[in-house]
Amino acid sequence: MHAVVCTVLILCGAAQQVAAQNWMEVLKGVASNVADKVTDGKATELLMVGEWTYSAPGVKLESDNTLADVGTSALTGNLQEKLEKLYDLVGIREGGCRFTFASDNSFTAVIGSRTLRGTYEYASSSHDVTLRFEQFAQLGTLTGKAYLSGTDLQLLFPATRLLNLMEALGEKLASFSTTASSVGSLLKQFDALYLGFEFTKV
């Protein structure tokens, strides 16, 4: 707990410097979810500012207004495998997808050959994040959750809204609809599922 308190003091007293220089080293010595709880979500709010690169799909279940990891099973493994294929079709893959969150609440998302821009809002107490896209009118506003997981960032959205985003990005791809349908059929076996992305800091 002493380490947690020290971390909180560092985060709150010198947040910009830590975020820019050595925050990843700080988080290695303390559970990020504990630090985030102590700061009422401020740790994520401060540390999500920066550039992130996609590393893997994110899958969680909602329970009592919080998100929990989905247990490992053949079903969830199959879902993650199909998500990887779906993401890859629209350019969301390692080295091909980056999100940059700025301190002025603007964001830039590079997804394959597309560059999307907009603004974001983050509510620290609930971990709600809202993305408002400037282009692609069909994307509109996307609301989900943002969490620190160790030194990674998770962006997670209600499953149906995430699929709408994928459909907007992949509507012109011939092979997209078949993969999207297979993901949709699997989602019917889950309730209150959140899907999204895990990012590592650049």
ABEGO torsion letter per residue (X at the ends): XAAAAAAAAAAAAAAAAAAAAAAAAAAAABBAAAAAAAAGGAAAAAAABEBBBBABBBBBBBBGGBBBBBBBBAAAAAAAAAAAAAAAAAGBBBGABBBBBBAAGBBBBBBEABBBBEBBBBBAAAGBBBBBBABGAAAEBBBBBBBBBEABBBBBBBAAAAAAAAAAAAAABAAAAAAAAAAAAAAAABBGBBBEBBBBBX
